[in-house]
């Protein structure tokens, strides 16, 4: 979850490109793009809402992963 939060921070707070974010977090640009697309669809903003848990963030951005982990 730390990587996802870092991706959101780098994009929304620092306005970095998907490629630069990928280099920072060690992910390919396409994966960064998918996470940011999901965040946009979910209307997430940075900073994240107070009290949002890692589980809530995962359920929003990765619903299939969150379901299989339950």
Secondary structure, 3 states (H helix, E strand, C coil): CHHHHHHHHHHHCCCCCHHHHHHHHCCCHHHHHHHHHHHHHCCCCCCCCCCCCHHHHHHHHCHHHHHHHC
